[in-house]
């Protein structure tokens, strides 16, 4: 079960009564661990029962727990709400909070349906409306209230006894930090990147969904690096990073270093990226379909000055709006300040423009063996660093290379490696969820598009 409590004293008490670790004081805690009491709801590793201990009905942890249950209403899981004392008034307030969250979900869905209906006709619009209609009805979930007392452990065991827990044994082999090499928080000057962002209106998927999508995709790549909230997949010179930024936001970023391309590839850099981005997106959407009440929208974020006329660094677009406009008019423009910019469509989509989301996700990258034979002149690529090696180098997410150089991985051979700077931006744990650095958020917010 996933146990959450914001109050430090109550959290320590729960940890003792339920024989769990206090995540705020444990030396090593895997994010989303089912064997700890967490201060904030966060993202569970797997879909599981939830225990939320509160001192007030208005606490955010309760709100997010309810949204999590709505997003997983099809699953045989339950919500236990713990307070020191319960009475009739508190019970009525709790029911009101739950009704409010149901209305919020319904209103968000209806608002999105109305917005999409006003778009120009296209397969993109039809697909999106079909998706939204499926999300209109959310069944009731099971919950109960409990007093925080000496028999709480036994009462919870009885309450959850008829549920099918999906908790997995914590995998200590998973790295605690993002890739130490080969990825930066933002693309470098010589790189181009396409991001497909998923925003979840209720609650995002468990981390296990990301891992399943990555495992299904890894046959198209040469190497895979797993960490607690993401996966880096590599088939040089293309890299795809799948990352859960917050419990409500996930990004798939496809990136290529233009200076590592040669010949015709250098003229159309993103032609190499889209097939790999496509296969990961397809597999993630397939995984999400197994969870029929996890609702989301998608955004397109092109990075690279050559993608815009006049040049800017990046721009955030609603994917359905962007593609519907592009298919209707053959171009997409927007105003930034007093300047009208246009997306360089031929650079963004070097082949044909995808007629639908299904079309965009239908591309297939070449097999790694074929890719290597054509691109690497006989050189081989092995995983950046395997799990066994990582375990010997890293404990509790602290880099062992802080004051020394990392050990050489003899099997790593990369064609056209020009010694590019490779460092990863920090991710902080703040408030209710782990977030990108404020600088990155402001950078993206400045380039966000409200329309096309």
Secondary structure, 3 states (H helix, E strand, C coil): CEEEECCHHHHHHHHHHCCCEECCCCCCCCCCCCCEEECCCCCCCCCCCEEEECCCCCCHHHHHHHHHHHHCCCCCCEEEEEECCCCHHHHHHHHHHHHHHHHHHHHHHHHHHHHHHCCCCCHHHHHHHHHHHHCCCCCCCEEEEEECCCCHHHHHHHHCCCCCCCCCCCCCCCECCCCCCCCCCCCCCCEEEEEEEEEECCCCCCHHHHHHHHHHHHHHCCEEEEECCEEEEEECCEEEEEEEEECCEEEEEEEEEHHHCCCHHHHCCHHHHHHHHHHHHHHHHHHHHCCCCCCEEEEEEEECHHHEECCCCEEEEEHHHHHHHHHHHCCCEEEECCEEEEECHHHHCCCCCCCCHHHHCCCCCCCHHHHHHHHCCCCCCCCCCCHHHHHHHCECCECCCCCCCCCCCCCCCCCCCCCCCCCCCCEEEECCEEEECHHHHHHHHHCECCCC
